[in-house]
Amino acid sequence: MVQSTLVTPAPYHLPGYLGYVPQFKFKIGGTYGQTTHSILDTSDYLQSKMPYRVIKEVKFQEPLARSKPASQEGWSNTKLKGSMVPGYTGYVPKGQHFFGQRYAQACDNALKSFEADLIVKEKSEETLKMVPRRPLTPVSKANAYPAKPRDFQYGTSPYRLPNNHDEKYFLSGYTGFVPQARQLLAKSYPVITHEALTLHQDVQDRVRGKVEAPRMTRAKTAPPGAIYARKSGLIPNYTGHVPSMKFKYGRTYGATTVNALNQSI
């Protein structure tokens, strides 16, 4: 039977093979199958003394005999076995410590080292379980640090605590809204929240009628002579009204505002 010219004769590698092919990077102009066939079919390659040829299936021995099934182990992963296929992108324990070897052999050595560490760890845990534990005896029967009696239940909201309570504040890191806290600055967060909650409680007590609101007195208006002195001028940056100021120029502000009311001295 005549073989079709469209079929690449064996031996060859299928496209997508990620293993090493000798001299492949120096071969151009052919398909992947034809190029690998020309390399694998040469007499030099077949007569080479390589310990593991690419065209030969290599079977690796399992790293160590597991005492438990893989599903019962702490690192349960059935993909971690002796014959790891190149191209596996998962995590291989201790694989970063082995290099300069083929992928399958490096994974085999890494898993051997990892399972040896597991055995040592299990033995150390069993040794610790065998160590007898002595019961701890109290230093004294009396309580060395007596608990302070609480006047409020633990976890009570700071809003419900009285103003003079030591726990009426919020801890640093609280991101909720605290009334009256925006106007307080340059203090630690617990101090600011304590003062803000105290001020807020005072306002709420006045609104609810529990505390009498302070009486507001109207400020007395100063006489005109107290603002516009006869023998001295006003301080610069004064923002009040100065009579006839816009019609005066050529002098300093202080000299211009002397006796602004034109009173007789």
C-alpha positions in Angstrom: 0.0 0.0 0.0 1.4 3.4 -1.0 1.4 5.9 1.8 -0.1 9.3 1.1 2.3 12.2 0.7 0.0 14.3 2.8 0.6 12.2 5.9 3.9 12.8 7.7 5.8 9.5 8.2 6.7 8.4 11.7 8.5 9.3 13.9 7.4 12.9 14.4 5.9 15.2 17.1 2.4 16.6 16.9 2.1 20.5 16.8 1.8 21.8 20.4 4.5 19.5 21.8 6.4 21.5 24.4 9.4 19.3 24.9 12.9 19.8 23.7 13.8 19.0 20.1 17.5 19.1 19.2 18.5 21.5 16.5 14.8 22.5 16.0 15.6 26.3 16.0 18.0 25.9 13.1 15.4 24.2 10.8 13.1 26.4 8.8 10.8 26.1 5.8 8.8 23.0 6.8 5.8 22.1 9.0 6.3 21.1 12.6 5.7 17.5 11.8 8.0 17.4 8.8 10.8 19.2 10.7 10.6 17.0 13.8 10.5 13.9 11.5 13.7 15.0 9.7 15.4 15.4 13.1 14.2 12.2 14.8 14.9 10.1 11.7 18.6 11.0 11.4 21.1 8.3 12.1 23.1 10.7 14.4 20.2 11.2 16.7 19.1 7.5 16.8 22.7 6.4 17.6 23.2 9.1 20.3 23.9 8.0 23.9 21.3 10.2 25.5 20.0 8.6 28.7 16.4 9.5 27.8 15.4 10.1 24.2 12.4 12.2 23.4 10.8 9.6 21.3 11.0 7.0 24.1 8.4 6.9 26.8 10.0 7.4 30.2 8.2 6.0 33.3 9.3 7.6 36.6 9.0 5.8 39.9 6.6 7.3 42.4 8.4 9.5 44.9 7.4 7.7 48.1 4.8 5.3 49.1 2.0 7.3 50.7 0.6 6.0 53.9 -2.7 7.7 53.3 -4.8 8.2 50.2 -4.3 11.6 48.5 -7.8 12.6 49.4 -7.1 12.3 53.1 -3.8 14.2 53.2 -3.5 17.9 54.1 -2.2 18.9 50.7 -4.7 16.7 48.8 -3.9 17.1 45.1 -4.0 14.0 42.9 -2.2 15.9 40.1 1.1 15.9 42.0 2.7 12.6 41.0 6.0 11.3 39.7 5.4 11.6 36.0 4.6 15.3 35.6 4.0 16.5 32.1 5.8 19.6 30.8 3.5 22.5 30.5 1.7 22.1 33.8 1.2 25.6 35.3 0.1 24.6 38.7 2.1 24.9 41.9 4.7 22.2 42.7 5.9 22.2 46.3 9.6 23.1 46.6 9.8 23.1 42.8 11.7 26.4 42.9 14.7 24.8 44.6 15.4 22.4 41.7 16.6 23.6 38.3 19.0 22.5 35.5 17.0 19.3 34.9 14.1 18.2 32.8 10.7 19.2 34.1 9.6 15.7 35.0 12.8 14.9 36.9 12.8 18.3 38.7 9.2 17.7 39.8 10.1 14.2 40.9 13.0 15.4 43.1 10.9 18.3 44.5 8.1 16.0 45.5 10.5 13.5 47.1 11.9 16.4 49.3 8.4 17.6 50.1 7.1 14.3 51.2 10.2 13.7 53.3 9.5 16.9 55.1 5.9 15.8 55.7 7.1 12.6 57.3 9.4 14.5 59.6 6.6 16.9 60.5 4.2 14.0 61.3 6.9 12.4 63.5 7.5 15.7 65.4 3.7 16.1 66.0 3.5 12.6 67.4 6.4 13.3 69.7 4.8 16.4 71.0 1.6 14.4 71.7 3.6 12.0 73.8 5.0 14.7 76.0 3.1 14.8 79.3 1.4 18.0 80.2 1.6 19.2 83.8 -1.5 21.0 85.1 -1.1 24.7 85.8 -1.6 25.6 89.4 -2.8 29.1 90.3 -0.3 31.4 92.2 -2.9 32.4 94.7 -6.5 31.7 95.3 -7.4 35.4 95.6 -8.0 37.3 92.4 -4.9 39.3 91.7 -6.8 41.7 89.4 -10.3 42.2 90.7 -12.8 43.1 88.0 -14.1 46.6 88.2 -17.9 46.7 88.6 -19.6 48.0 85.5 -22.5 50.5 85.9 -23.5 49.9 82.3 -23.7 46.7 80.2 -20.7 46.0 78.1 -21.2 47.1 74.5 -23.6 50.0 75.3 -23.6 52.6 72.6 -21.6 55.8 73.5 -24.7 57.8 72.7 -26.5 56.3 75.7 -23.7 56.8 78.2 -23.7 59.9 80.5 -21.4 62.8 79.6 -19.0 62.1 82.5 -18.5 58.4 81.6 -15.0 57.3 80.8 -16.1 55.1 77.8 -18.2 57.8 76.0 -16.0 58.0 72.9 -15.3 56.1 69.7 -12.1 54.2 69.0 -9.7 55.4 66.3 -10.7 53.9 62.9 -14.4 54.3 63.4 -15.8 55.6 60.0 -19.3 56.4 61.0 -20.8 59.9 61.4 -20.1 61.7 64.7 -22.3 64.8 65.3 -20.6 68.0 66.3 -17.1 66.5 65.5 -16.3 68.5 62.4 -15.7 71.7 64.4 -13.1 70.1 66.8 -9.5 69.8 65.6 -5.9 69.2 66.8 -6.8 66.5 69.3 -6.8 62.7 69.3 -9.8 60.9 67.9 -11.1 59.5 71.2 -10.9 63.0 72.8 -12.6 64.7 69.8 -15.4 62.1 69.8 -15.9 62.4 73.6 -16.2 66.2 73.4 -18.5 65.9 70.3 -20.8 63.4 71.9 -20.9 65.5 75.1 -21.8 68.6 73.1 -24.4 66.7 71.1 -26.0 65.4 74.3 -26.2 68.9 75.7 -28.0 70.1 72.6 -30.4 67.2 72.7 -31.2 67.8 76.3 -32.0 71.5 75.6 -34.2 70.5 72.6 -36.1 68.0 74.7 -36.6 70.5 77.6 -34.5 68.5 80.1 -32.1 71.5 80.6 -33.0 75.1 80.5 -31.5 76.8 77.5 -29.2 79.8 78.3 -30.8 83.2 77.8 -29.6 85.1 74.8 -28.8 88.7 75.5 -28.6 91.3 72.8 -25.2 92.9 72.4 -25.1 96.5 73.2 -24.2 98.8 70.3 -21.1 100.8 71.0 -21.5 104.6 70.7 -20.1 106.2 67.5 -17.3 107.9 69.3 -16.0 104.5 70.6 -15.3 103.4 67.0 -14.2 106.6 65.3 -11.6 108.1 67.6 -10.9 111.8 67.4 -7.1 111.7 67.9 -6.2 108.3 66.4 -7.0 106.4 63.2 -8.4 102.9 62.6 -6.2 99.8 62.2 -5.6 98.8 58.5 -7.8 96.0 57.2 -10.8 97.3 59.1 -13.8 96.2 57.1 -16.4 98.4 58.6 -17.8 101.6 57.1 -15.8 104.8 57.4 -17.7 108.0 56.4 -16.4 109.8 53.3 -13.5 107.3 53.0 -14.0 106.9 49.2 -13.4 110.6 48.7 -10.0 110.7 50.5 -6.8 109.5 49.0 -3.0 110.1 49.0 -2.5 109.3 52.7 -2.2 106.1 54.8 -5.2 104.3 56.1 -4.5 105.3 59.7 -3.9 109.0 58.8 -7.0 109.1 56.7 -9.4 107.7 59.4 -8.3 110.1 62.1 -11.4 111.9 63.4 -13.5 110.3 60.6 -16.7 112.0 61.9 -15.1 115.5 61.7 -15.9 116.2 65.3 -14.4 119.2 67.0 -11.5 118.4 69.2 
